[in-house]
Amino acid sequence: MDAIVQFVRNALCTVKNFNVLGSTFLYDPNVTARYYEFPSPMDQTTPLEILISITQIYALVTVSIAGAKMISSSIKKLHLISRLVSLQVERNDAKKEKNEVVAPRIVTE
C-alpha cells in the first residue's frame, strides 16, 4: 500500500511540476473554494495540492506508526537481553561459589 501511495504522490508532484493538464480543474482554486473557505494565503490552494497533501499526511502517519512499533519492539528486546545477561551472571556467580567451596576441600584432603 505504501508503494502505491508513493507512486501516486510522485505522479501528482510530477503533474504539478510540469504543468501537465494545466487547463483542467486540478489547477483551479475556485473548485477548492466551493467545498471549504481557507484563510487568505491558503485560498489559492488547488485540488491538486490538496491531493498531494493528503498523500503526504498518509506517509507521515504510516511512518510514525511504524517507528513507534519499532521502538516498542526494541524496548522489549532490550528487556529480554538484559534479563538473559543477568541470568547468565547469576549462573556464573553460582559456579564460582561452588568451585570455591570444592577447591579448599581438595587442598586440605
VMD Tcl script that draws the C-alpha trace (Angstrom):
set ca {
  {0.00 0.00 0.00}
  {2.83 2.37 0.85}
  {4.41 1.86 -2.57}
  {1.12 2.69 -4.28}
  {0.72 5.89 -2.25}
  {4.32 6.86 -3.02}
  {3.72 6.29 -6.71}
  {0.53 8.37 -6.65}
  {2.24 11.17 -4.69}
  {5.19 11.23 -7.11}
  {2.82 11.21 -10.08}
  {0.84 14.13 -8.63}
  {4.02 16.08 -7.93}
  {5.21 15.44 -11.48}
  {1.88 16.65 -12.86}
  {2.23 19.82 -10.78}
  {5.90 20.46 -11.62}
  {5.50 20.01 -15.38}
  {2.08 21.71 -15.51}
  {0.51 18.71 -17.19}
  {-3.26 19.15 -17.60}
  {-2.82 22.83 -16.74}
  {-6.20 23.87 -18.10}
  {-8.20 21.36 -16.02}
  {-9.95 21.67 -12.68}
  {-6.79 20.39 -10.93}
  {-5.28 23.89 -11.10}
  {-8.45 25.87 -10.33}
  {-8.54 27.21 -6.75}
  {-12.24 28.04 -7.16}
  {-13.02 24.31 -7.09}
  {-11.45 24.04 -3.65}
  {-13.22 27.22 -2.51}
  {-16.59 25.60 -3.28}
  {-16.02 22.98 -0.58}
  {-14.04 24.88 2.05}
  {-13.08 28.50 2.53}
  {-9.45 28.79 3.57}
  {-7.87 31.92 5.11}
  {-6.24 34.49 2.86}
  {-2.92 32.99 1.75}
  {-4.32 29.47 1.54}
  {-7.37 30.41 -0.51}
  {-5.30 29.82 -3.64}
  {-4.92 26.11 -2.83}
  {-5.73 23.93 -5.81}
  {-7.32 20.48 -5.75}
  {-4.01 19.06 -6.97}
  {-2.23 20.47 -3.92}
  {-4.94 19.06 -1.65}
  {-4.40 15.59 -3.14}
  {-0.63 15.89 -2.70}
  {-1.05 16.97 0.92}
  {-3.38 14.02 1.65}
  {-0.83 11.54 0.32}
  {1.94 13.22 2.33}
  {-0.14 13.11 5.52}
  {-0.75 9.40 4.89}
  {3.01 8.89 4.54}
  {3.67 10.82 7.75}
  {1.13 8.81 9.74}
  {2.23 5.39 8.48}
  {5.93 6.09 9.01}
  {5.23 7.43 12.51}
  {3.23 4.32 13.43}
  {5.96 2.06 12.04}
  {8.58 3.98 14.06}
  {6.53 3.66 17.26}
  {6.17 -0.09 16.69}
  {9.91 -0.38 16.08}
  {10.70 1.49 19.29}
  {8.25 -0.67 21.23}
  {9.72 -3.93 19.91}
  {13.27 -2.66 20.53}
  {12.44 -1.90 24.16}
  {11.02 -5.40 24.60}
  {14.16 -6.91 23.05}
  {16.35 -4.78 25.31}
  {14.49 -6.03 28.40}
  {14.88 -9.62 27.19}
  {18.62 -9.20 26.60}
  {19.04 -7.57 29.99}
  {17.21 -10.42 31.70}
  {19.29 -13.03 29.85}
  {22.54 -11.31 30.81}
  {21.53 -11.08 34.47}
  {20.62 -14.80 34.48}
  {23.98 -15.64 32.94}
  {25.79 -13.55 35.55}
  {23.87 -15.28 38.35}
  {24.72 -18.66 36.86}
  {28.42 -17.74 36.66}
  {28.37 -16.50 40.26}
  {26.81 -19.75 41.40}
  {29.55 -21.72 39.59}
  {32.25 -19.60 41.22}
  {30.83 -20.18 44.70}
  {30.62 -23.92 44.05}
  {34.22 -24.00 42.80}
  {35.46 -22.01 45.80}
  {33.86 -24.50 48.19}
  {35.29 -27.53 46.36}
  {38.81 -26.12 45.95}
  {39.74 -25.73 49.66}
  {38.36 -29.20 50.37}
  {40.62 -30.75 47.71}
  {43.64 -28.88 49.01}
  {43.07 -29.91 52.65}
  {42.42 -33.59 51.90}
}
mol new
graphics top color blue
foreach p $ca { graphics top sphere $p radius 0.5 }
foreach p [lrange $ca 0 end-1] q [lrange $ca 1 end] { graphics top cylinder $p $q radius 0.2 }
display resetview
